[in-house]
Amino acid sequence: MDDEQYILDSMTALLSGFPDFTVSGTVTSKDEATEFLKSNPVDAAFLDIQMPDGNGFTLASYMKENYPEICTVFLTGYAGFALEGYDYEPVDFLVKPVDEVRFRQTLERIRTKISGKNPERKPVQIGVHTDEGFSMVTVEDILYLTTRGRKVVFVLKSGDNLSSGMSMSELEAILTEYDFFRCHQSYLIPLSRLTSVSPDIGRSYQLTLRDVSEPIPVSRRKHLELERYLSERITMI
């Protein structure tokens, strides 16, 4: 049995154990997928990055443009594809062979995205010493943190900024627990908002965050650290 059919059969078998998911069809090429999508409703798609007629990123790009509501999950035998894949805003990455426990977590992410909410999850807040005194900040409202002079500024979804005398290292220690990453000595970003990472001029990189118009710098050293971090996340979460 070739690898393609084995992956199709194993994924179908895994999904059969979850009654709230139904396999509406399987395809082995981008052309088959585009034809299938024209006449079949799909909530989630599992895309192998290495496809016979190209790669799963090509199909993901097509789906993002034409069917943005579909939840995309990438399958890969190589965790290093993670950074490139973030351009397509996938729900998750799965490394082949797929572990059942890890697969359950992916399905839960799909359920959450489809429902549009997680009723069991309460907003997480942290206490921050600011120029105005002491403020409670909702973690999900933070777009990113940056340094301005001797202050660290919280850039928030509301458009407001909070200035704090706490050091970036102190705030990094607090926010790492909530999936924040120090991509540059002057920037701390929530990985949940990461949409792409691309080369910049010279030996540096820049990343794009959801709801943030300006690019965020990433040092070369931090880019390598970010790549390792994301590779670990997709195999261990």
C-alpha positions as CSV (number, residue, x, y, z in Angstrom):
1,M,0.0,0.0,0.0
2,D,1.5,3.4,-1.0
3,D,2.0,6.2,1.5
4,E,-0.9,8.3,0.2
5,Q,-3.5,5.6,0.6
6,Y,-2.1,4.6,4.0
7,I,-2.5,8.2,5.2
8,L,-6.0,8.4,3.8
9,D,-7.0,5.2,5.5
10,S,-5.4,6.0,8.8
11,M,-7.0,9.4,9.0
12,T,-10.4,8.0,8.1
13,A,-10.0,5.3,10.8
14,L,-9.0,8.0,13.4
15,L,-12.1,10.1,12.5
16,S,-14.4,7.2,12.7
17,G,-13.9,7.2,16.5
18,F,-15.5,10.6,16.8
19,P,-19.3,10.5,16.0
20,D,-19.6,14.3,15.7
21,F,-17.2,14.2,12.7
22,T,-18.1,12.7,9.3
23,V,-15.7,12.1,6.5
24,S,-17.4,13.7,3.5
25,G,-14.7,12.6,1.0
26,T,-11.0,11.9,0.4
27,V,-8.9,13.2,-2.5
28,T,-5.3,12.7,-3.6
29,S,-4.6,15.9,-5.6
30,K,-5.3,19.6,-5.7
31,D,-7.5,19.2,-8.8
32,E,-9.6,16.6,-7.1
33,A,-9.9,18.8,-4.1
34,T,-11.0,21.9,-6.0
35,E,-13.7,19.9,-7.8
36,F,-14.9,18.2,-4.6
37,L,-15.2,21.6,-2.8
38,K,-17.5,23.0,-5.6
39,S,-20.3,20.6,-4.7
40,N,-19.7,19.4,-1.1
41,P,-19.9,21.4,2.1
42,V,-16.8,21.0,4.2
43,D,-16.1,22.3,7.7
44,A,-12.5,21.1,8.1
45,A,-9.8,19.8,5.7
46,F,-6.7,17.8,6.6
47,L,-4.0,18.7,4.0
48,D,-0.8,16.7,3.5
49,I,1.9,19.3,2.8
50,Q,3.6,17.0,0.3
51,M,1.0,16.2,-2.4
52,P,1.7,14.4,-5.8
53,D,0.8,17.5,-7.9
54,G,2.5,20.1,-5.8
55,N,2.1,20.8,-2.0
56,G,-0.6,21.3,0.5
57,F,0.3,25.0,0.7
58,T,-0.9,25.6,-2.9
59,L,-4.2,24.0,-2.0
60,A,-4.4,25.9,1.3
61,S,-3.8,29.2,-0.6
62,Y,-6.7,28.4,-2.9
63,M,-9.0,27.4,0.0
64,K,-8.1,30.5,2.0
65,E,-9.1,32.7,-1.0
66,N,-12.3,30.8,-2.0
67,Y,-13.4,29.0,1.2
68,P,-12.0,30.9,4.1
69,E,-14.5,29.4,6.5
70,I,-13.0,25.9,6.3
71,C,-10.7,24.9,9.1
72,T,-7.3,23.8,7.8
73,V,-5.0,21.2,9.4
74,F,-1.6,20.4,7.9
75,L,-0.1,17.0,7.9
76,T,3.6,16.7,7.6
77,G,6.5,14.4,8.1
78,Y,8.8,17.3,8.8
79,A,8.1,19.8,11.6
80,G,10.3,22.4,10.0
81,F,7.4,23.3,7.7
82,A,5.7,25.0,10.6
83,L,6.9,28.6,10.0
84,E,5.9,28.6,6.3
85,G,2.6,27.1,7.1
86,Y,1.6,29.8,9.4
87,D,1.0,32.1,6.4
88,Y,-2.2,30.1,5.8
89,E,-3.6,30.4,9.3
90,P,-4.1,26.7,10.0
91,V,-6.0,25.5,13.0
92,D,-3.1,23.1,13.7
93,F,-0.2,21.0,12.4
94,L,0.0,17.2,12.8
95,V,3.2,15.3,12.3
96,K,2.9,11.9,10.7
97,P,2.3,9.2,12.0
98,V,-0.5,11.0,13.8
99,D,-0.8,10.3,17.5
100,E,-4.3,9.7,18.7
101,V,-4.0,11.8,21.8
102,R,-2.6,14.7,19.8
103,F,-5.4,14.1,17.2
104,R,-8.0,14.6,19.9
105,Q,-6.6,18.0,20.8
106,T,-6.7,19.0,17.1
107,L,-10.4,18.0,16.8
108,E,-11.1,20.1,20.0
109,R,-9.5,23.1,18.3
110,I,-11.7,22.6,15.2
111,R,-14.8,22.3,17.4
112,T,-13.9,25.5,19.2
113,K,-13.3,27.4,15.9
114,I,-16.5,26.2,14.3
115,S,-18.6,27.1,17.4
116,G,-16.9,30.5,17.5
117,K,-16.5,30.3,21.3
118,N,-15.3,28.2,24.2
119,P,-17.9,28.4,26.9
120,E,-15.6,26.8,29.5
121,R,-12.9,29.4,29.0
122,K,-12.9,32.6,31.1
123,P,-10.9,35.6,30.1
124,V,-7.4,35.6,31.7
125,Q,-6.2,38.8,33.3
126,I,-2.8,39.8,34.7
127,G,-2.0,42.6,37.1
128,V,0.4,45.3,35.7
129,H,2.0,48.3,37.3
130,T,1.3,51.2,35.0
131,D,1.9,54.9,35.0
132,E,-1.7,55.3,36.2
133,G,-1.2,52.9,39.1
134,F,-2.2,49.3,38.9
135,S,-4.3,47.9,36.1
136,M,-5.8,44.5,35.2
137,V,-5.1,43.6,31.6
138,T,-7.0,40.9,29.7
139,V,-4.4,38.7,28.0
140,E,-6.4,38.2,24.8
141,D,-6.7,41.9,24.3
142,I,-2.9,42.4,24.0
143,L,-1.8,42.8,20.4
144,Y,1.9,43.1,21.4
145,L,4.3,44.7,23.8
146,T,7.1,47.0,22.8
147,T,9.7,49.2,24.5
148,R,9.6,53.0,24.2
149,G,12.4,54.7,26.0
150,R,12.6,53.2,29.5
151,K,8.9,52.1,29.4
152,V,7.2,49.0,28.1
153,V,4.0,49.7,26.2
154,F,1.1,47.4,25.9
155,V,-0.6,47.8,22.5
156,L,-4.2,46.7,23.0
157,K,-7.1,45.7,20.7
158,S,-9.1,48.7,21.8
159,G,-6.5,51.0,20.4
160,D,-5.4,52.1,23.8
161,N,-1.8,51.9,25.0
162,L,-0.7,51.1,28.6
163,S,2.7,52.3,29.7
164,S,4.5,50.3,32.4
165,G,7.7,50.7,34.3
166,M,8.1,46.9,34.6
167,S,10.9,45.5,32.5
168,M,10.4,43.5,29.4
169,S,12.1,40.6,31.1
170,E,9.6,40.7,34.0
171,L,6.7,40.8,31.7
172,E,8.1,38.0,29.5
173,A,8.4,35.8,32.6
174,I,4.7,36.4,33.3
175,L,3.3,36.1,29.7
176,T,5.4,33.1,28.5
177,E,2.8,31.0,30.3
178,Y,0.2,32.4,27.9
179,D,2.1,31.6,24.7
180,F,3.9,34.9,24.3
181,F,7.3,35.0,22.6
182,R,10.2,37.5,22.8
183,C,10.9,37.9,19.0
184,H,13.2,40.9,19.5
185,Q,14.8,42.6,22.5
186,S,12.1,45.3,22.1
187,Y,9.0,43.2,21.3
188,L,7.0,40.5,23.0
189,I,4.2,39.0,20.9
190,P,1.3,36.5,21.4
191,L,1.9,33.5,19.1
192,S,-1.9,33.1,18.8
193,R,-1.8,36.2,16.5
194,L,1.1,35.1,14.4
195,T,0.1,34.9,10.7
196,S,3.4,34.9,8.8
197,V,7.2,35.2,9.1
198,S,9.3,36.6,6.2
199,P,12.8,37.7,5.5
200,D,13.6,41.4,5.9
201,I,16.5,43.5,4.6
202,G,19.9,42.0,5.5
203,R,20.1,39.2,8.1
204,S,16.8,40.0,9.9
205,Y,13.2,38.9,9.6
206,Q,9.8,40.3,10.2
207,L,6.5,38.8,11.2
208,T,2.8,39.8,10.7
209,L,0.3,39.6,13.5
210,R,-3.5,39.5,13.1
211,D,-5.1,42.9,13.7
212,V,-1.7,44.6,13.6
213,S,-1.0,46.7,10.4
214,E,2.7,47.3,10.9
215,P,5.3,44.4,10.6
216,I,7.1,43.4,13.8
217,P,10.9,42.8,13.6
218,V,12.5,39.5,14.4
219,S,16.2,39.1,15.0
220,R,18.0,36.3,13.2
221,R,18.8,34.6,16.4
222,K,15.2,34.9,17.6
223,H,14.0,33.6,14.2
224,L,15.9,30.4,14.7
225,E,14.6,30.1,18.3
226,L,11.0,30.7,17.0
227,E,11.4,28.0,14.4
228,R,12.6,25.5,17.0
229,Y,9.8,26.6,19.4
230,L,7.1,26.1,16.9
231,S,8.5,22.8,15.8
232,E,8.4,21.6,19.4
233,R,4.8,22.9,19.8
234,I,3.4,20.9,16.9
235,T,4.9,17.7,18.1
236,M,4.3,18.1,21.9
237,I,1.1,20.1,22.5
